[in-house]
Amino acid sequence: MKTEYVRVLDFISSSNHTFRIPNYQLNVISQFHDISDTYRDTFWDKIANIVESNKNGNNTEYFLGTVTYYECQNSEQNEIIIADGFKYYIAMIIFIITLEKLIDRYPEYLSDSADFILPEGLKIDHNLHERVEYAMNPAKKEPLSRDNFFYFSAYLSNEAEKWFESKNNSLKDLFEFGLQKIFILAVKLEPDKYSWESPLEMFRMGFYTDTPLPLSELVKNYLFMGLDSALQEKLYKKYWLKIEKILPDYLSEFIKDWMMAISKYDDFKEFIYLPYETADYQFFIKFKGKFKNTDRDDVEKALKLLLEYSRSYSYLVFQKSTGNKEINKYLKKHRLKNFYGKRYVFLEKIKDWKDGTISYYSLWNFLAYL
């Protein structure tokens, strides 16, 4: 592990690698990480303040935070994967892309005397770039979800425009007295030298779970983090994205019920009524115990099972048609009244019925008994 206190602009432009946040992490970061609201105000205010301070002859720096990364050796292109500190990296990248778009729109911000060039070596993952471009000009592209990326970029664009106009500042001022003074602590993992520094091993040991994550995100990171980027993308699209579409907002509950359905209920009953964060982590520990291997075959096997069961679970929580009117009627009638804490029982039986393992009459007798 190597650490370096470095300018953000030097960090992101001094490498021949493309900086990338895996797609399976990008979506959740846009929803769960605090890159909006209070943080966006603080981020812009600090930059504006250090510009004013440094224009007055001071040497004021802004420490953004710690970013953990590693070099990816298994992909077709050279990549640097951000493992932790997403908020700080994304905030800076969004800000730089936003400035690029402002330059295109308002070239006068450069001023006649400016010798300003954004980092020439900067290579940004396409998915993140597309989100910010949409925020700057939403009518130009197919609609994307208006997540925190969108609002963060839109906010920075608006504040920067007001700042340029009211303070009579140039982009050169912002670059020389602001961006050049922003630093991070860059922590480079070296899994090739030290096996315990692999992202997966560090995740297993809890290094990336200071901010409580829902069970679904813990499981997703655990399954995908040890795979190379090409395989991550393939399995993410083949399985996990489909599960998310089938069960929006119910993924963590589904994984809990799924684990109880395929295991012994007694192993989990003490967790059911714990606070969500505590219960989620206890279920995650059990999940790691059940799926100890995270090579390609084992990960795909787990994802395949999750996808198969997710369809049956959708009958319970969304009343999607099972193809049988009587079963549909029963599930709709009893969903809210009796299902909490019992869905795992229904899940296993409905899955067996849809697979043809048990007959309709066996399922109906089971439901009638309950």
C-alpha atoms as one frame of an Amber mdcrd trajectory, in Angstrom:
protein
   0.000   0.000   0.000   1.372   3.393  -1.014   0.068   6.763   0.103   0.696
  10.154  -1.438  -0.565  13.648  -0.668  -1.161  14.964  -4.167  -2.978  17.640
  -6.149  -6.213  16.264  -7.534  -5.422  17.570 -11.027  -2.036  15.835 -10.966
  -3.598  12.616  -9.725  -6.236  12.367 -12.424  -4.097  13.525 -15.367  -0.652
  11.999 -14.744  -1.484   8.454 -15.816  -1.948   6.611 -19.094  -4.818   4.721
 -17.483  -8.510   5.396 -17.740 -10.027   6.109 -14.345 -13.106   4.001 -13.849
 -15.769   3.342 -11.273 -17.354  -0.044 -12.032 -20.825   0.278 -13.507 -22.317
  -1.906 -10.776 -21.141   0.664  -8.214 -21.879   3.819 -10.192 -25.650   3.496
  -9.949 -25.759   3.065  -6.198 -23.243   5.844  -5.617 -25.551   8.196  -7.474
 -28.389   7.306  -5.109 -26.871   6.588  -1.686 -23.712   8.680  -1.423 -24.002
  12.233  -0.204 -22.771  14.022  -3.324 -25.744  16.325  -3.254 -27.596  18.613
  -0.838 -25.264  19.700   1.975 -22.082  18.380   0.367 -22.551  20.244  -2.905
 -22.907  23.553  -1.022 -19.788  22.850   1.029 -17.787  21.758  -2.014 -18.493
  24.903  -4.011 -18.196  27.304  -1.048 -14.749  25.950  -0.133 -13.480  26.316
  -3.687 -14.831  29.879  -3.966 -13.336  30.779  -0.588  -9.842  29.457  -1.352
  -9.840  31.372  -4.653 -10.556  34.604  -2.787  -7.973  33.774  -0.120  -5.226
  32.925  -2.593  -5.925  35.977  -4.756  -5.189  38.006  -1.633  -1.716  36.520
  -1.386  -2.343  33.567   0.924  -1.405  29.926   0.280  -4.660  28.216   1.195
  -5.204  24.540   0.343  -8.373  22.452   0.319  -7.996  18.828   1.449 -10.773
  17.000  -0.357 -10.424  13.557   1.265  -8.880  10.092   0.811  -9.225   8.122
  -2.426  -8.274   4.432  -2.544  -7.521   2.861  -5.931  -5.771   0.007  -7.692
  -4.563  -0.738 -11.196  -6.557  -3.266 -13.152  -4.405  -5.887 -14.873  -7.141
  -8.047 -16.382  -8.918  -5.694 -18.764  -8.331  -4.931 -22.424  -7.391  -1.335
 -21.603  -5.277  -0.004 -18.771  -7.576   1.083 -15.978  -7.329   2.559 -12.536
 -10.290   1.418 -10.475 -11.532   3.641  -7.665 -12.152   1.348  -4.682 -13.112
   3.869  -2.014 -13.512   7.633  -1.647 -15.957   7.737  -4.549 -17.544  10.963
  -3.353 -14.321  12.959  -3.556 -13.278  11.589  -6.913 -16.710  11.997  -8.470
 -17.155  15.530  -7.108 -13.915  16.628  -8.757 -14.573  14.859 -12.036 -18.085
  16.288 -12.260 -16.699  19.737 -11.550 -14.055  19.458 -14.302 -16.536  18.182
 -16.892 -18.945  20.938 -15.868 -16.216  23.533 -16.432 -15.477  22.057 -19.854
 -19.107  22.497 -20.816 -19.142  26.058 -19.468 -16.110  26.911 -21.587 -17.911
  25.654 -24.686 -20.974  27.706 -23.793 -19.255  30.862 -22.519 -15.763  31.221
 -24.031 -15.543  34.727 -22.562 -14.979  33.146 -19.153 -11.466  32.308 -20.321
 -10.587  36.031 -20.536  -8.117  37.431 -23.066  -5.059  36.805 -20.909  -5.929
  33.299 -19.794  -3.569  30.493 -20.604  -5.900  27.840 -19.276  -5.907  24.195
 -20.285  -7.897  21.503 -18.535  -5.870  18.346 -17.781  -4.822  16.922 -21.152
  -4.202  13.440 -19.765  -7.614  13.136 -18.194  -9.469  10.023 -19.337 -12.895
   9.574 -17.817 -15.096   6.530 -17.945 -17.835   6.991 -20.545 -20.731   6.220
 -18.193 -19.856   9.051 -15.805 -19.129  11.498 -18.628 -22.517  10.762 -20.202
 -24.369  11.505 -16.975 -22.708  14.895 -16.571 -23.220  15.822 -20.218 -26.909
  15.110 -19.769 -27.025  17.331 -16.694 -25.549  20.198 -18.702 -27.909  19.725
 -21.653 -30.763  17.312 -20.833 -32.625  17.944 -24.085 -29.721  16.719 -26.169
 -29.825  13.064 -25.164 -32.245  10.346 -24.289 -33.593  11.036 -20.767 -31.458
   9.650 -17.959 -32.551   9.417 -14.353 -32.176  12.708 -12.506 -30.029  11.348
  -9.719 -27.470  13.076  -7.517 -24.993  13.299 -10.415 -27.486  15.375 -12.346
 -28.268  17.772  -9.501 -24.630  18.106  -8.419 -23.505  19.095 -11.912 -26.466
  21.394 -12.507 -25.835  23.103  -9.165 -22.117  23.627  -9.864 -22.869  25.012
 -13.311 -25.367  27.498 -11.912 -23.090  28.604  -9.033 -20.055  28.968 -11.312
 -22.010  31.128 -13.762 -23.167  33.422 -10.944 -19.639  33.550  -9.528 -18.082
  34.554 -12.844 -20.661  37.278 -13.426 -20.863  38.774  -9.924 -17.176  38.660
  -8.982 -15.739  39.497 -12.405 -13.504  36.440 -12.142 -12.063  34.436 -14.999
 -11.627  30.718 -15.428  -7.913  31.334 -15.014  -8.588  32.590 -11.482 -10.607
  29.491 -10.693  -7.895  27.225 -12.046  -4.819  28.982 -10.640  -6.152  29.940
  -7.222  -8.723  27.166  -6.773  -8.321  23.878  -8.633  -4.530  23.883  -8.308
  -4.920  24.096  -4.531  -7.169  21.055  -4.059  -5.412  17.977  -2.642  -6.288
  14.396  -1.802  -4.568  11.563   0.015  -4.191   8.922  -2.717  -3.908   5.373
  -1.374  -2.752   2.822  -3.922  -3.507  -0.829  -3.237  -0.973  -3.376  -4.482
  -2.794  -6.712  -4.608  -0.105  -8.247  -6.840   2.427  -7.820  -4.044   0.183
  -8.342  -1.039  -2.851 -10.601  -1.373  -4.609  -8.976   1.594  -4.716  -5.688
  -0.337  -7.002  -7.047  -3.025 -10.257  -5.038  -3.094 -12.279  -8.155  -2.353
 -10.219  -9.101   0.695 -10.425  -5.575   2.065 -14.164  -5.574   1.501 -14.434
  -8.927   3.294 -12.604  -7.419   6.256 -14.959  -4.457   6.353 -12.674  -1.687
   5.105 -15.335  -0.268   2.791 -18.334  -0.504   5.088 -17.890   2.514   7.380
 -20.969   3.988   5.759 -23.746   1.430   6.320 -24.885  -0.127   3.068 -28.119
  -2.023   2.508 -27.817  -5.792   2.245 -28.286  -5.726  -1.519 -25.243  -3.478
  -1.968 -23.109  -5.524   0.403 -23.949  -8.668  -1.534 -23.453  -7.023  -4.913
 -20.021  -5.664  -4.024 -18.997  -8.997  -2.536 -19.952 -10.902  -5.672 -18.556
  -8.521  -8.286 -15.492  -6.968  -6.670 -13.162  -9.931  -7.227 -13.909 -10.244
 -10.956 -12.099  -8.527 -13.800 -13.872  -5.547 -15.336 -15.076  -7.286 -18.509
 -16.641 -10.125 -16.531 -18.123  -7.685 -14.015 -19.907  -5.861 -16.808 -21.105
  -9.054 -18.462 -22.584 -10.647 -15.323 -23.953  -7.332 -14.069 -26.006  -6.889
 -17.239 -26.927 -10.574 -17.564 -28.208 -11.005 -14.011 -28.101  -8.136 -11.540
 -29.673  -5.417 -13.689 -32.556  -7.785 -14.434 -33.039  -8.468 -10.728 -33.091
  -4.725 -10.003 -35.765  -4.209 -12.657 -37.881  -7.079 -11.337 -37.664  -5.965
  -7.688 -37.115  -2.209  -7.440 -36.863  -1.118  -3.781 -37.205  -4.707  -2.504
 -33.753  -6.159  -3.141 -32.546  -6.321   0.447 -35.806  -7.813   1.713 -35.723
 -10.305  -1.130 -32.181 -11.471  -0.332 -33.137 -12.024   3.314 -36.189 -14.097
   2.378 -34.250 -15.929  -0.309 -31.544 -16.932   2.170 -34.157 -18.189   4.635
 -35.912 -20.084   1.838 -32.791 -21.972   0.753 -31.382 -22.457   4.270 -32.653
 -23.155   7.763 -34.992 -20.521   9.160 -33.560 -21.033  12.656 -30.227 -19.675
  11.429 -31.844 -16.298  10.754 -34.874 -15.864  12.986 -32.949 -13.827  15.586
 -32.068 -11.247  12.900 -35.547 -10.570  11.510 -36.642  -7.945  14.011 -33.278
  -6.254  14.504 -32.803  -2.661  13.252 -32.332  -2.686   9.480 -28.617  -1.821
   9.418 -27.781  -4.431  12.056 -29.923  -7.107  10.441 -28.519  -6.391   6.992
 -24.951  -6.859   8.161 -25.769 -10.075  10.044 -27.441 -11.494   6.941 -24.413
 -10.431   4.922 -22.089 -12.374   7.233 -24.278 -15.437   6.688 -24.215 -14.829
   2.936 -20.400 -14.769   2.913 -20.376 -17.992   4.892 -22.642 -19.685   2.376
 -20.828 -18.373  -0.708 -17.191 -18.499   0.354 -15.795 -18.791  -3.157 -16.067
 -15.797  -5.482 -14.594 -17.142  -8.698 -16.548 -16.843 -11.928 -18.504 -20.101
 -11.705 -19.594 -19.628  -8.102 -20.563 -15.984  -8.604 -22.602 -16.811 -11.688
 -24.286 -19.690  -9.851 -25.346 -17.351  -7.034 -26.557 -14.696  -9.471 -28.525
 -17.254 -11.460 -30.287 -18.455  -8.307 -31.093 -14.897  -7.277 -32.576 -14.124
 -10.685 -34.700 -17.297 -10.689 -36.114 -16.607  -7.239 -36.636 -12.895  -7.903
 -39.371 -13.648 -10.412 -41.289 -15.688  -7.850 -40.762 -12.981  -5.237 -42.324
 -10.400  -7.552 -45.611 -12.304  -7.257 -45.566 -11.684  -3.515 -44.662  -8.006
  -3.374 -46.078  -6.609  -6.622 -48.954  -8.994  -7.322 -47.555  -9.751 -10.742
 -49.611 -12.411 -12.415 -48.593 -15.977 -11.662 -50.669 -17.234 -14.561 -53.356
 -18.610 -12.228 -56.365 -16.506 -11.204 -56.980 -18.280  -7.895 -53.358 -17.962
  -6.789 -53.316 -14.321  -7.874 -56.459 -13.645  -5.853 -55.036 -15.299  -2.749
 -51.724 -13.448  -2.912 -53.443 -10.100  -3.431 -55.806 -10.667  -0.507 -53.161
 -11.732   1.993 -50.112  -9.739   0.899 -50.122  -6.968   3.512 -51.894  -8.862
   6.267 -49.851 -12.009   6.662 -46.684 -11.918   4.602 -44.242 -10.009   6.800
 -41.715 -12.471   8.205 -43.319 -15.308   6.203 -42.446 -14.489   2.627 -39.602
 -16.976   2.623 -42.123 -19.817   3.085 -44.275 -18.648   0.190 -41.214 -17.934
  -1.937 -39.948 -21.500  -1.841 -43.367 -23.031  -2.562 -44.218 -20.676  -5.415
 -40.789 -21.221  -6.943 -41.314 -25.013  -6.765 -44.757 -24.639  -8.368 -43.492
 -22.457 -11.225 -40.623 -24.896 -11.806 -43.064 -27.822 -11.938 -41.628 -29.479
  -8.844 -45.025 -29.420  -7.106 -48.533 -29.291  -8.593 -51.078 -26.495  -8.404
 -53.159 -28.606  -6.003 -50.181 -29.098  -3.685 -49.563 -25.343  -3.642 -53.234
 -24.577  -3.072 -53.467 -27.065  -0.187 -50.376 -25.445   1.336 -51.883 -21.953
   1.049 -55.231 -23.110   2.403 -53.481 -24.704   5.380 -51.718 -21.426   6.185
